[in-house]
Amino acid sequence: MLKAHVSVSLDGYMAGADVSVECAMGRRGDELHNWLLASPQDPVDAEVASSMNSHQAVGAILMGRRTLDVGIGHWGDDGAFGMPCFVVSHRDHDPIIRGDTTFTFVTNGLHRAVEQASSAAGAKQVNVMGAEIIRQLLVDKLIDELEINLVPIVLGDGLTLFGDLPAEMMDFEQLSVRPSASVTHLQYRVNKPAVPVTPPNTVQVGDADTGASM
C-alpha cells in the first residue's frame, strides 16, 4: 500500500514559497510541522506521528530527487528514516547510505520505483514524500491513501498539494477525522475517478519534485 502523509495549511499549501536547500519547507513552511515538535505533544498528535513513522507499519519511502536534495542536509547522519528510500530521478547516482537509511536512485520511471519500494516494504506500507510525486501517483492511480494534517495557518503562497490537477480526477472516501488541540487529521482512501480524465500537462516527477511532506 502506498500512503502519503502531508501537513497542509488552511489555504492548501504543503510548503511555503521559495523552497531551497537552506529553507527546505519554504518561507514559514516549518510552521506546518509545529504539531510534530510540540512539547508536551497533544496525545492525538503523538499517536498520529507514531503511526506515520512506525517501523512496524512502514517498510519503505518513495520520494523525488528534489525532495532528497533539499531535505538530506536536515536529516542527520543516520538519514532519519532507518529504512530503504527510493528516489525518482532523471539523473543516476550511486546509492547513499547513512546508518540504516539507504537512498536508491531509480531512473527508469515512477512505476519501476513503485515496484522497487513495494518489494522492499513487503507486507508493510510505502510512505510517499513530495507534492509532484503525489500528484503523479494520483494521475496514475497508484496511491492508496492520503492523510492530510490540516494546520490552522494561512501561508498565502507556496507549494500546493493538488496543483492544477483536474477536479474530475479527484475521488476520495473519508476514512477518519481526528481533531487535536491544534491540528485536524483527515484520512482518505483514494478511489478510481468516476470519469477517466487525462490531465493536459502531466508533470514528470523526479528532479522537479520538491517539498518534504509530513
FIVOGU-320534 format. One record per residue: residue number from 1; x, z negated, y of N, C-alpha, C, O in turn. Coordinates in Angstrom, 3 decimals, decimal comma. Each point is the difference from the previous one (the first is absolute). Layout:
! residues N
{atom NUM {X Z Y} {X Z Y} {X Z Y} {X Z Y}} ...
//
This chain:
! residues 214
{atom 1 {0,835 0,000 -1,196} {-0,835 0,000 1,196} {0,869 0,000 1,243} {0,963 -0,760 0,092}} {atom 2 {-1,304 1,613 0,868} {0,681 0,043 1,291} {-0,846 -0,728 1,029} {-1,202 0,237 0,121}} {atom 3 {1,853 -1,130 0,620} {-0,720 -0,804 0,991} {0,820 -0,119 1,265} {1,215 -0,195 -0,048}} {atom 4 {-1,890 0,315 1,189} {0,657 -0,168 1,297} {-0,536 -1,254 0,670} {-1,209 -0,231 0,034}} {atom 5 {2,122 -0,580 0,502} {-0,351 -1,172 0,799} {0,457 0,295 1,427} {1,188 0,228 0,231}} {atom 6 {-2,104 -0,229 0,718} {0,392 0,304 1,379} {-0,643 -0,993 0,953} {-1,174 -0,342 -0,142}} {atom 7 {1,949 -0,118 1,109} {-0,538 -0,811 1,083} {-0,287 0,922 1,166} {0,861 0,773 0,420}} {atom 8 {-2,083 -0,858 0,106} {-0,479 0,965 0,987} {-0,612 -0,755 1,180} {-0,678 -1,012 -0,177}} {atom 9 {0,929 1,522 1,380} {-0,588 -0,589 1,204} {-1,475 0,387 0,113} {-0,467 0,882 -0,719}} {atom 10 {-0,258 -1,533 1,613} {-1,414 0,316 0,181} {-0,214 1,443 0,445} {-1,047 0,585 -0,278}} {atom 11 {2,035 -0,006 0,969} {-0,137 1,395 0,419} {0,670 0,968 -0,975} {0,248 1,154 0,349}} {atom 12 {0,045 -1,610 -1,556} {0,356 0,904 -1,086} {1,464 0,336 -0,184} {0,320 0,953 -0,711}} {atom 13 {0,588 -1,710 1,333} {1,426 0,309 -0,119} {0,680 -0,921 -1,008} {-0,236 -1,208 -0,016}} {atom 14 {1,088 1,803 -0,829} {0,750 -0,783 -0,981} {1,466 -0,165 0,404} {0,781 -0,614 -0,727}} {atom 15 {-0,416 1,154 1,866} {1,307 -0,229 0,626} {-0,158 0,334 1,477} {-0,865 0,792 0,374}} {atom 16 {1,697 -1,392 0,458} {-0,059 0,288 1,421} {0,706 1,301 0,334} {0,535 0,674 -0,881}} {atom 17 {-0,538 -0,334 2,143} {0,669 1,224 0,460} {1,516 -0,164 -0,086} {0,521 -1,115 0,032}} {atom 18 {0,173 2,243 -0,141} {1,465 0,050 0,058} {0,657 -0,730 -1,173} {0,903 -0,813 0,194}} {atom 19 {-1,362 1,108 -1,404} {0,651 -0,534 -1,188} {1,439 0,523 -0,062} {0,242 1,184 0,233}} {atom 20 {0,696 -2,054 -0,542} {1,410 0,391 -0,073} {0,714 -0,938 -0,958} {-0,579 -0,978 -0,471}} {atom 21 {1,840 1,281 0,185} {0,789 -0,875 -0,855} {0,103 -1,389 0,619} {-0,058 -1,007 -0,705}} {atom 22 {0,211 0,957 2,030} {0,126 -1,285 0,686} {-1,327 -0,730 0,072} {-0,030 -1,230 0,045}} {atom 23 {-1,069 1,975 -0,034} {-1,333 -0,589 0,153} {-0,896 0,620 -1,063} {-0,779 0,911 0,282}} {atom 24 {0,899 -1,419 -1,517} {-0,608 0,658 -1,157} {-1,520 0,067 0,060} {-0,600 0,904 -0,582}} {atom 25 {-0,028 -1,842 1,273} {-1,463 0,006 0,099} {-0,496 0,492 1,353} {-1,190 -0,105 0,296}} {atom 26 {2,089 0,643 0,529} {-0,403 0,490 1,312} {-0,304 -1,142 0,957} {0,092 -1,176 -0,353}} {atom 27 {-0,456 1,555 1,576} {-0,289 -1,002 1,026} {-1,184 -0,870 -0,407} {-1,093 0,507 -0,253}} {atom 28 {1,311 -1,790 0,193} {-0,996 -1,028 -0,349} {-0,490 0,115 -1,435} {-0,885 -0,752 -0,406}} {atom 29 {1,439 1,672 -0,368} {-0,465 0,162 -1,366} {0,250 -1,212 -0,877} {-0,732 -0,229 -0,963}} {atom 30 {1,757 -0,552 1,284} {0,287 -1,196 -0,786} {-1,157 -0,998 0,043} {-0,145 -0,830 -0,898}} {atom 31 {-0,679 0,916 1,948} {-1,147 -0,914 0,108} {-0,997 0,219 -1,129} {-0,786 -0,892 -0,320}} {atom 32 {0,816 2,076 -0,283} {-0,905 0,280 -1,115} {0,320 -0,855 -1,217} {-0,849 -0,180 -0,874}} {atom 33 {2,060 -0,344 0,811} {0,430 -0,754 -1,169} {0,170 -1,486 0,282} {0,572 -0,723 -0,815}} {atom 34 {-1,064 0,260 1,966} {0,112 -1,430 0,298} {-0,694 -0,855 -1,054} {0,439 -1,112 -0,293}} {atom 35 {-1,507 1,627 -0,266} {-0,741 -0,764 -1,013} {0,845 -0,241 -1,258} {-0,200 -0,986 -0,709}} {atom 36 {1,144 1,895 0,443} {0,880 -0,152 -1,158} {1,072 -1,060 0,228} {0,497 -0,611 -0,945}} {atom 37 {-0,148 0,403 2,221} {1,136 -0,853 0,334} {-0,410 -1,357 0,552} {0,860 -0,833 0,288}} {atom 38 {-2,164 0,596 -0,134} {-0,471 -1,245 0,599} {0,411 -1,205 -0,840} {0,082 0,071 -1,226}} {atom 39 {0,171 -1,163 1,912} {0,341 -1,255 -0,689} {-0,667 -1,155 0,762} {0,330 -0,240 1,162}} {atom 40 {-1,261 -0,473 -1,801} {-0,491 0,247 -1,367} {-0,865 1,259 -0,052} {-0,558 0,426 1,012}} {atom 41 {0,456 0,158 -2,195} {-0,767 1,226 -0,185} {-1,418 -0,338 -0,448} {-0,222 -0,906 -0,803}} {atom 42 {-0,725 1,661 1,345} {-1,389 -0,166 -0,423} {-0,076 0,189 -1,525} {0,632 0,915 -0,529}} {atom 43 {-1,384 -1,752 -0,182} {-0,064 0,114 -1,467} {-0,441 1,383 -0,496} {0,517 0,485 -1,006}} {atom 44 {-1,460 0,149 1,699} {-0,442 1,343 -0,399} {1,134 1,000 0,203} {0,272 0,824 -0,872}} {atom 45 {0,387 -0,902 2,028} {1,126 0,900 0,267} {1,116 -0,199 -1,026} {0,602 0,968 -0,464}} {atom 46 {-0,333 -2,206 0,118} {1,062 -0,294 -0,967} {-0,326 0,608 -1,360} {0,883 0,528 -0,677}} {atom 47 {-2,148 -0,601 0,279} {-0,387 0,554 -1,293} {0,103 1,518 -0,002} {0,464 0,595 -0,972}} {atom 48 {-0,902 0,037 2,072} {0,087 1,459 0,106} {1,457 0,447 -0,008} {0,359 0,945 -0,703}} {atom 49 {0,479 -1,625 1,485} {1,421 0,359 0,068} {0,656 -0,145 -1,364} {0,807 0,840 -0,398}} {atom 50 {-1,147 -1,888 -0,308} {0,584 -0,222 -1,329} {-0,389 1,110 -0,963} {0,834 0,466 -0,778}} {atom 51 {-2,087 -0,038 0,820} {-0,446 1,061 -0,906} {0,623 1,349 0,350} {0,241 0,822 -0,883}} {atom 52 {0,019 -0,596 2,170} {0,618 1,251 0,438} {1,385 0,177 -0,587} {0,390 1,109 -0,365}} {atom 53 {0,351 -2,197 0,275} {1,409 0,073 -0,381} {0,283 -0,557 -1,391} {1,158 -0,177 -0,379}} {atom 54 {-2,205 -0,097 -0,373} {0,164 -0,629 -1,308} {0,674 0,933 -1,000} {-0,452 1,125 -0,214}} {atom 55 {1,520 -1,594 -0,386} {0,676 0,792 -1,023} {-0,814 0,052 -1,298} {0,260 0,824 -0,876}} {atom 56 {-1,239 -1,711 0,771} {-0,888 0,065 -1,147} {-0,983 1,167 0,125} {-0,469 0,536 -1,004}} {atom 57 {0,162 -0,147 2,255} {-0,984 1,066 0,234} {0,626 1,318 0,421} {-0,537 1,064 -0,308}} {atom 58 {1,670 -1,119 1,009} {0,605 1,199 0,587} {1,285 0,337 -0,743} {0,854 -0,862 -0,210}} {atom 59 {-0,726 2,144 -0,193} {1,167 0,392 -0,778} {0,912 1,002 0,661} {1,104 0,244 -0,486}} {atom 60 {-1,549 0,357 1,610} {0,817 0,999 0,693} {-0,564 0,228 1,396} {-1,152 -0,323 0,289}} {atom 61 {2,005 0,892 0,574} {-0,375 0,330 1,375} {0,201 1,489 0,211} {0,966 0,579 -0,497}} {atom 62 {-1,881 0,046 1,237} {0,107 1,409 0,376} {-0,012 0,087 1,513} {-0,875 -0,576 0,646}} {atom 63 {1,847 1,297 -0,062} {0,098 0,100 1,459} {0,593 1,335 0,400} {0,538 0,728 -0,834}} {atom 64 {-0,639 -0,410 2,126} {0,645 1,183 0,552} {1,403 -0,319 0,490} {0,364 -1,164 0,168}} {atom 65 {0,418 2,211 0,059} {1,396 -0,176 0,422} {0,100 -0,701 1,354} {0,874 -0,844 0,198}} {atom 66 {-1,749 1,185 0,719} {0,056 -0,613 1,324} {-0,288 -1,495 -0,072} {0,617 -0,792 0,711}} {atom 67 {-1,563 0,408 -1,578} {-0,282 -1,423 -0,188} {1,252 -0,725 -0,464} {0,302 -1,091 0,483}} {atom 68 {0,427 1,688 -1,415} {1,259 -0,599 -0,453} {1,001 -0,075 1,143} {0,625 -1,039 0,214}} {atom 69 {-0,471 2,134 0,519} {1,013 0,058 1,046} {-0,214 -1,069 1,071} {0,956 -0,631 0,452}} {atom 70 {-2,219 0,429 -0,044} {-0,252 -0,981 1,060} {-0,089 -1,418 -0,544} {0,146 -0,962 0,754}} {atom 71 {-0,385 0,822 -2,058} {-0,225 -1,331 -0,542} {1,175 -0,644 -0,681} {0,115 -1,225 0,012}} {atom 72 {0,780 2,017 -0,617} {1,007 -0,583 -0,883} {0,936 -0,971 0,712} {0,486 -0,953 -0,609}} {atom 73 {-0,235 1,185 1,870} {0,859 -0,917 0,743} {-0,632 -1,366 0,223} {0,684 -0,962 0,350}} {atom 74 {-2,008 0,884 -0,557} {-0,720 -1,262 0,204} {-0,318 -0,697 -1,321} {-0,568 -1,092 0,002}} {atom 75 {0,925 1,706 -1,125} {-0,421 -0,508 -1,310} {1,046 -0,857 -0,690} {-0,213 -0,440 -1,130}} {atom 76 {1,332 0,195 1,785} {0,984 -0,932 -0,531} {0,877 0,583 -1,094} {-0,187 1,136 -0,435}} {atom 77 {1,148 -1,942 0,000} {0,974 0,451 -0,991} {-0,607 0,234 -1,375} {0,568 0,727 -0,815}} {atom 78 {-1,728 -1,341 0,551} {-0,620 0,167 -1,316} {-1,075 1,090 0,003} {-0,654 0,226 -1,018}} {atom 79 {0,466 0,457 2,165} {-0,984 1,075 0,073} {-1,435 -0,456 0,073} {-0,901 0,832 0,109}} {atom 80 {0,656 -2,131 -0,166} {-1,305 -0,634 0,232} {-0,988 0,118 -1,150} {-0,731 -0,956 -0,259}} {atom 81 {0,673 2,084 -0,444} {-1,103 0,229 -0,929} {0,276 -0,484 -1,425} {-0,927 -0,418 -0,695}} {atom 82 {2,163 0,467 0,257} {0,330 -0,478 -1,332} {-0,619 0,804 -1,121} {-0,330 -0,546 -1,052}} {atom 83 {0,169 1,855 1,272} {-0,604 0,867 -1,010} {0,372 1,447 0,317} {0,574 0,257 1,058}} {atom 84 {-0,882 0,700 -1,945} {0,313 1,407 0,290} {-0,819 0,538 1,173} {-1,210 -0,211 0,074}} {atom 85 {1,881 0,901 0,832} {-0,648 0,648 1,135} {0,303 1,503 -0,051} {1,140 0,396 -0,239}} {atom 86 {-2,143 0,421 0,459} {0,162 1,451 -0,061} {-0,285 0,585 1,376} {-1,057 -0,231 0,589}} {atom 87 {2,024 0,994 -0,091} {-0,016 0,488 1,369} {-0,215 1,513 -0,003} {0,839 0,746 -0,505}} {atom 88 {-1,959 -0,294 1,066} {-0,284 1,432 0,086} {0,791 0,571 1,169} {-0,125 -0,469 1,131}} {atom 89 {0,942 1,484 -1,410} {0,886 0,532 1,039} {0,300 1,466 -0,252} {-0,042 0,477 -1,134}} {atom 90 {0,346 0,229 2,217} {0,483 1,376 -0,117} {1,516 0,030 -0,168} {0,569 1,042 -0,323}} {atom 91 {0,095 -2,194 0,544} {1,452 -0,076 -0,067} {0,417 -0,896 -1,166} {-0,463 -1,134 -0,124}} {atom 92 {1,336 1,656 -0,720} {0,442 -0,768 -1,153} {0,972 -1,098 0,435} {0,644 0,094 1,045}} {atom 93 {-0,558 -1,122 -1,863} {0,887 -1,122 0,295} {0,214 -0,756 -1,303} {-0,914 -0,113 -0,817}} {atom 94 {2,107 -0,398 0,629} {0,241 -0,852 -1,159} {-0,888 -1,244 0,087} {-0,310 -0,457 1,099}} {atom 95 {-0,094 -0,084 -2,224} {-0,801 -1,231 0,030} {0,704 -1,106 0,780} {1,223 -0,129 -0,046}} {atom 96 {-2,002 -0,651 0,749} {0,512 -1,156 0,732} {-0,415 -1,241 -0,778} {-1,182 -0,198 -0,283}} {atom 97 {2,160 -0,637 -0,062} {-0,283 -1,200 -0,776} {0,356 -1,221 0,844} {1,135 -0,165 0,448}} {atom 98 {-2,145 -0,687 -0,245} {0,214 -1,251 0,723} {-0,619 -1,130 -0,810} {-1,219 -0,168 -0,015}} {atom 99 {2,052 -0,592 -0,647} {-0,512 -1,050 -0,871} {-0,853 0,614 -1,100} {0,428 0,920 -0,697}} {atom 100 {-1,644 -1,446 0,551} {-0,921 0,507 -1,016} {-0,850 1,159 0,514} {-0,882 0,484 -0,711}} {atom 101 {1,135 -0,040 1,922} {-0,761 1,103 0,591} {0,796 1,293 -0,107} {1,154 0,061 0,423}} {atom 102 {-1,772 0,972 -0,990} {0,633 1,318 -0,105} {-0,864 1,022 0,723} {-1,194 0,121 -0,272}} {atom 103 {1,809 0,617 1,202} {-0,689 1,066 0,718} {0,425 1,336 -0,599} {1,154 0,408 0,140}} {atom 104 {-2,080 0,271 -0,805} {0,261 1,288 -0,635} {-0,661 1,098 0,824} {-1,187 -0,080 0,317}} {atom 105 {1,961 1,104 0,026} {-0,501 1,077 0,857} {-0,594 1,110 -0,860} {0,620 0,468 -0,954}} {atom 106 {-1,841 -0,056 1,314} {-0,710 1,038 -0,744} {-0,191 1,200 0,923} {-0,694 -0,089 1,013}} {atom 107 {1,320 1,220 -1,373} {-0,017 1,173 0,882} {-0,860 1,145 -0,530} {-0,053 1,068 0,609}} {atom 108 {-0,620 -1,287 -1,740} {-0,812 1,084 -0,563} {-1,494 -0,269 0,102} {-0,777 0,387 -0,873}} {atom 109 {0,389 -1,059 1,955} {-1,412 -0,091 0,328} {-0,644 -1,356 -0,217} {0,488 -0,841 -0,756}} {atom 110 {-1,602 0,662 1,449} {-0,728 -1,264 -0,043} {-0,559 -0,283 -1,391} {0,051 -1,137 -0,469}} {atom 111 {-0,581 2,157 -0,189} {-0,585 -0,217 -1,318} {1,054 -0,505 -0,989} {-0,277 -0,886 -0,810}} {atom 112 {1,476 1,447 0,878} {1,077 -0,450 -0,876} {0,396 -1,441 0,329} {0,299 -0,784 -0,901}} {atom 113 {-0,297 0,436 2,184} {0,320 -1,374 0,392} {-1,047 -0,974 -0,530} {0,335 -1,100 -0,440}} {atom 114 {-1,602 1,506 0,483} {-1,072 -0,839 -0,542} {0,207 -0,205 -1,494} {-0,162 -1,109 -0,511}} {atom 115 {0,522 2,185 -0,190} {0,238 -0,104 -1,446} {1,130 -0,985 -0,300} {-0,121 -0,840 -0,891}} {atom 116 {1,221 0,951 1,642} {1,145 -0,870 -0,257} {-0,325 -1,456 0,316} {0,352 -0,903 -0,759}} {atom 117 {-1,027 0,685 1,886} {-0,355 -1,363 0,388} {-0,974 -0,609 -1,006} {0,137 -1,166 -0,372}} {atom 118 {-1,117 1,951 -0,067} {-0,987 -0,495 -0,963} {0,655 -0,318 -1,336} {-0,349 -0,986 -0,649}} {atom 119 {1,298 1,821 0,238} {0,717 -0,242 -1,248} {0,809 -1,290 0,085} {0,018 -0,793 -0,942}} {atom 120 {0,656 0,588 2,082} {0,802 -1,212 0,178} {-0,874 -1,247 0,046} {0,397 -1,063 -0,478}} {atom 121 {-1,595 1,201 1,058} {-0,897 -1,150 0,137} {-0,669 -0,369 -1,320} {-0,390 -1,151 -0,197}} {atom 122 {0,255 2,114 -0,703} {-0,669 -0,274 -1,259} {-1,457 -0,370 0,216} {-0,745 0,757 0,622}} {atom 123 {0,333 -1,902 -1,123} {-1,384 -0,447 0,133} {-0,280 -0,640 1,356} {-1,146 -0,332 0,305}} {atom 124 {2,181 0,158 0,505} {-0,178 -0,620 1,313} {-0,322 1,061 1,054} {0,082 1,199 -0,268}} {atom 125 {-0,449 -1,656 1,471} {-0,364 0,932 1,054} {1,234 0,467 0,778} {1,050 -0,642 -0,021}} {atom 126 {-1,207 1,771 0,702} {1,006 0,531 0,905} {-0,485 -0,245 1,422} {-1,095 0,430 0,359}} {atom 127 {1,895 -1,115 0,456} {-0,335 -0,194 1,402} {0,535 1,167 0,826} {1,110 0,478 -0,234}} {atom 128 {-1,905 -0,026 1,197} {0,361 1,149 0,827} {0,259 -0,461 1,425} {-0,762 -0,795 0,550}} {atom 129 {1,853 1,301 0,054} {0,364 -0,349 1,368} {0,138 1,258 0,844} {0,576 0,992 -0,447}} {atom 130 {-1,110 -1,031 1,678} {0,165 1,110 0,938} {-1,283 0,774 0,231} {-0,685 0,382 -0,949}} {atom 131 {0,358 -0,150 2,233} {-1,270 0,647 0,351} {-0,109 1,415 -0,535} {-1,027 0,363 -0,573}} {atom 132 {2,067 0,444 0,749} {-0,085 1,402 -0,413} {-0,153 0,125 -1,508} {-0,766 0,838 -0,477}} {atom 133 {1,475 -1,649 -0,267} {-0,083 0,097 -1,453} {-1,362 -0,477 -0,490} {-0,534 0,548 -0,964}} {atom 134 {-0,037 -1,564 1,619} {-1,354 -0,440 -0,353} {-0,994 1,119 0,265} {-0,889 0,253 -0,813}} {atom 135 {1,036 0,415 1,943} {-0,922 1,106 0,328} {0,107 1,121 -1,023} {-1,019 0,541 -0,429}} {atom 136 {2,235 -0,184 0,031} {0,159 1,085 -0,966} {-0,573 -0,389 -1,364} {-0,578 0,834 -0,696}} {atom 137 {0,741 -2,091 0,322} {-0,572 -0,468 -1,254} {-1,530 0,040 0,049} {-0,648 0,288 -1,006}} {atom 138 {0,080 -0,576 2,169} {-1,447 0,115 0,166} {-0,441 1,457 -0,145} {-0,999 0,292 -0,657}} {atom 139 {1,754 0,617 1,276} {-0,317 1,427 -0,098} {0,040 0,464 -1,447} {-0,877 0,738 -0,448}} {atom 140 {1,896 -1,173 -0,278} {0,196 0,450 -1,380} {-0,767 -0,840 -1,019} {0,099 0,225 -1,206}} {atom 141 {-0,867 -1,202 1,710} {-0,833 -0,857 -0,856} {0,848 -0,746 -1,036} {-0,378 -0,101 -1,167}} {atom 142 {1,507 -0,411 1,602} {0,918 -0,691 -0,904} {0,006 -1,510 0,200} {0,495 -0,733 -0,856}} {atom 143 {-1,038 0,258 1,975} {0,026 -1,430 0,281} {-1,313 -0,620 -0,461} {-1,065 0,602 0,136}} {atom 144 {1,153 -1,814 -0,684} {-1,170 -0,625 -0,618} {-0,676 -1,049 0,875} {-1,227 -0,070 0,060}} {atom 145 {2,031 -0,744 0,617} {-0,579 -1,064 0,811} {0,735 -0,119 1,327} {1,184 0,317 0,113}} {atom 146 {-1,924 -0,784 0,883} {0,545 -0,193 1,340} {-0,408 -1,383 0,476} {-1,188 -0,321 0,052}} {atom 147 {2,171 -0,496 0,295} {-0,279 -1,329 0,556} {0,412 -0,007 1,462} {1,172 0,186 0,328}} {atom 148 {-2,139 -0,403 0,541} {0,238 -0,016 1,437} {-0,081 -1,435 0,489} {-1,017 -0,672 -0,169}} {atom 149 {2,098 0,216 0,775} {0,031 -1,319 0,619} {-0,266 0,209 1,491} {0,897 0,386 0,750}} {atom 150 {-2,127 -0,641 -0,334} {-0,436 0,310 1,365} {0,382 -1,138 0,939} {-0,500 -1,119 -0,116}} {atom 151 {1,399 1,432 1,048} {0,574 -1,006 0,896} {-0,649 0,140 1,378} {-0,054 1,111 0,526}} {atom 152 {-0,438 -2,190 0,075} {-0,734 0,081 1,269} {0,903 0,160 1,224} {0,015 -0,847 0,893}} {atom 153 {0,735 1,951 -0,870} {0,768 0,374 1,191} {-0,274 1,472 0,290} {-0,438 0,745 -0,877}} {atom 154 {0,698 -0,338 2,109} {-0,137 1,400 0,413} {1,378 0,486 0,444} {0,587 -0,552 0,931}} {atom 155 {-0,071 1,588 -1,603} {1,335 0,523 0,320} {-0,048 1,123 1,025} {0,945 0,168 0,770}} {atom 156 {-2,022 0,599 -0,746} {-0,155 1,054 1,005} {0,672 1,310 -0,326} {-0,400 1,046 0,511}} {atom 157 {1,425 -1,083 -1,363} {0,736 1,218 -0,353} {0,826 -0,318 -1,243} {0,258 -1,162 -0,313}} {atom 158 {0,146 2,209 -0,380} {0,842 -0,211 -1,161} {-0,346 0,908 -1,154} {-0,454 1,127 0,195}} {atom 159 {0,671 -1,623 -1,399} {-0,173 0,769 -1,225} {-1,310 -0,397 -0,661} {-0,188 -1,164 -0,353}} {atom 160 {-0,719 2,120 0,183} {-1,297 -0,294 -0,595} {0,049 0,172 -1,518} {0,850 0,713 -0,534}} {atom 161 {-1,770 -1,373 -0,137} {-0,053 0,080 -1,448} {-0,530 1,348 -0,465} {0,605 0,639 -0,861}} {atom 162 {-1,725 -0,202 1,419} {-0,646 1,207 -0,506} {0,369 1,265 0,773} {-0,281 1,107 -0,461}} {atom 163 {0,906 -1,256 1,627} {0,442 1,177 0,746} {-1,135 0,963 0,259} {-1,079 -0,404 0,432}} {atom 164 {1,321 1,696 -0,699} {-1,024 1,018 0,254} {-0,646 0,486 -1,295} {-0,523 1,114 -0,043}} {atom 165 {0,550 -1,930 -1,011} {-0,675 0,393 -1,228} {-1,494 0,179 0,266} {-0,598 -0,828 0,688}} {atom 166 {-0,019 1,885 -1,214} {-1,432 0,207 0,204} {-0,811 -1,161 -0,563} {0,285 -0,499 -1,089}} {atom 167 {-1,295 0,076 1,838} {-0,822 -1,118 -0,437} {-0,666 0,274 -1,337} {-0,266 -0,924 -0,769}} {atom 168 {-0,009 2,219 0,486} {-0,675 0,346 -1,260} {0,833 -0,360 -1,224} {-0,536 -0,137 -1,100}} {atom 169 {1,841 -0,017 1,288} {0,884 -0,315 -1,126} {-0,020 -1,480 -0,346} {0,417 -0,393 -1,090}} {atom 170 {-0,902 -0,434 2,020} {0,099 -1,436 -0,168} {-1,247 -0,541 -0,685} {-1,098 0,091 0,548}} {atom 171 {1,259 -0,649 -1,731} {-1,118 -0,568 -0,745} {0,490 -1,259 -0,697} {0,804 0,071 -0,930}} {atom 172 {-1,292 -1,235 1,383} {0,491 -1,266 -0,509} {-1,143 -0,868 -0,512} {-1,131 0,090 0,476}} {atom 173 {1,444 -0,915 -1,437} {-0,934 -1,004 -0,489} {0,581 -1,370 0,311} {1,114 -0,318 -0,416}} {atom 174 {-1,863 -0,483 1,142} {0,496 -1,321 0,371} {0,007 -0,925 -1,212} {-1,002 -0,135 -0,703}} {atom 175 {2,156 -0,502 0,471} {0,145 -0,905 -1,126} {-0,066 -1,459 0,416} {-0,558 -0,829 -0,718}} {atom 176 {1,131 0,509 1,885} {-0,022 -1,397 0,440} {0,288 -0,094 1,492} {0,631 0,879 0,588}} {atom 177 {-1,116 -1,979 0,014} {0,285 -0,351 1,392} {0,384 -1,469 0,010} {-0,783 -0,859 -0,404}} {atom 178 {2,015 0,573 0,876} {0,481 -1,381 -0,008} {0,531 -0,359 1,383} {1,131 0,355 0,331}} {atom 179 {-1,918 -1,047 0,480} {0,491 -0,405 1,323} {0,844 -1,263 -0,070} {-0,284 -0,921 -0,765}} {atom 180 {1,325 0,904 1,580} {0,761 -1,228 0,208} {-0,197 -0,406 1,451} {-0,848 0,558 0,697}} {atom 181 {1,626 -1,524 -0,245} {-0,144 -0,444 1,385} {0,463 1,061 0,991} {-0,397 -0,036 1,165}} {atom 182 {1,237 0,988 -1,607} {0,570 0,956 0,949} {-0,071 1,452 -0,439} {0,241 0,892 0,813}} {atom 183 {-0,568 -0,623 -2,092} {0,015 1,362 -0,528} {-1,200 0,178 -0,928} {-0,438 -0,946 -0,654}} {atom 184 {-0,090 2,180 0,606} {-1,028 0,316 -0,985} {0,599 0,953 -1,021} {0,461 1,085 0,353}} {atom 185 {-0,467 -1,485 -1,612} {0,586 0,788 -1,080} {-1,094 0,814 -0,684} {-0,926 -0,556 -0,590}} {atom 186 {1,046 1,874 0,676} {-1,005 0,920 -0,512} {0,587 0,808 -1,153} {1,062 0,605 0,147}} {atom 187 {-1,727 -0,590 -1,266} {0,500 0,735 -1,148} {-0,989 1,089 -0,388} {-1,199 -0,251 -0,122}} {atom 188 {1,722 1,483 -0,073} {-0,838 1,153 -0,299} {0,535 0,761 -1,207} {1,209 0,106 -0,203}} {atom 189 {-2,124 0,412 -0,582} {0,342 0,998 -1,012} {-0,115 1,372 0,654} {-0,944 0,257 0,747}} {atom 190 {1,901 0,621 -1,026} {-0,022 1,350 0,556} {-0,751 0,908 -0,965} {0,424 0,190 -1,140}} {atom 191 {-1,536 0,369 1,597} {-0,818 0,881 -0,829} {0,319 1,462 0,275} {0,534 0,343 1,055}} {atom 192 {-0,863 0,504 -2,001} {0,140 1,443 0,197} {-0,991 0,455 1,059} {-1,177 -0,355 -0,071}} {atom 193 {1,626 1,136 1,058} {-0,917 0,450 1,050} {-1,192 0,750 -0,575} {0,139 0,787 -0,936}} {atom 194 {-1,314 -1,041 1,505} {-1,206 0,677 -0,457} {0,068 1,493 0,280} {-0,517 0,809 -0,770}} {atom 195 {1,167 -0,444 1,895} {0,143 1,406 0,376} {1,478 0,342 0,034} {0,712 -0,493 0,875}} {atom 196 {-0,215 1,329 -1,804} {1,424 0,360 0,018} {0,392 0,637 1,326} {-0,667 0,916 0,481}} {atom 197 {1,740 -1,403 0,097} {0,465 0,508 1,289} {1,496 0,222 -0,063} {0,734 -0,848 -0,509}} {atom 198 {-0,278 1,969 1,018} {1,426 0,256 0,129} {0,381 -0,210 1,457} {-0,446 0,760 0,860}} {atom 199 {1,267 -1,781 -0,555} {0,365 -0,261 1,386} {0,777 1,160 0,589} {0,800 0,621 -0,700}} {atom 200 {-1,017 -0,310 1,989} {0,648 1,159 0,610} {1,505 -0,107 0,089} {0,698 1,010 -0,095}} {atom 201 {-0,179 -2,228 0,278} {1,444 -0,181 0,155} {0,456 -1,151 -0,871} {0,227 -1,105 0,494}} {atom 202 {-0,091 1,352 -1,781} {0,436 -1,040 -0,919} {1,446 -0,365 0,295} {0,872 0,868 0,043}} {atom 203 {-0,623 -2,154 0,160} {1,343 -0,469 0,320} {0,840 -0,049 -1,259} {-0,449 -0,523 -1,020}} {atom 204 {1,650 1,052 1,070} {0,932 -0,105 -1,115} {0,777 -1,292 0,169} {0,757 -0,153 0,958}} {atom 205 {-0,940 -0,772 -1,883} {0,627 -1,287 0,156} {1,474 0,072 -0,383} {0,461 0,946 -0,639}} {atom 206 {0,239 -1,959 1,046} {1,425 -0,087 -0,314} {0,733 -0,437 1,220} {-0,144 -1,144 0,431}} {atom 207 {0,936 2,025 0,150} {0,801 -0,369 1,151} {-0,855 -0,329 1,223} {0,425 -0,767 0,863}} {atom 208 {-1,639 1,348 -0,784} {-0,854 -0,249 1,159} {-0,741 -1,310 -0,104} {-0,527 -0,484 1,002}} {atom 209 {0,468 -0,109 -2,182} {-0,778 -1,205 -0,180} {0,629 -1,139 0,763} {1,224 -0,104 0,075}} {atom 210 {-2,059 -0,761 0,498} {0,529 -1,094 0,793} {-0,939 -1,181 -0,013} {-1,178 0,130 -0,333}} {atom 211 {1,703 -1,272 0,694} {-0,825 -1,197 0,107} {-0,117 -0,757 -1,294} {-0,590 0,490 -0,963}} {atom 212 {1,149 -1,689 0,930} {-0,181 -0,837 -1,168} {-1,444 -0,488 -0,037} {-0,666 -0,057 1,034}} {atom 213 {0,186 -0,294 -2,218} {-1,375 -0,474 -0,103} {-0,061 -1,287 -0,774} {0,731 -0,216 -0,967}} {atom 214 {-1,643 -0,646 1,432} {-0,206 -1,270 -0,685} {-1,405 -0,460 0,299} {-0,416 -1,059 -0,471}} 
//
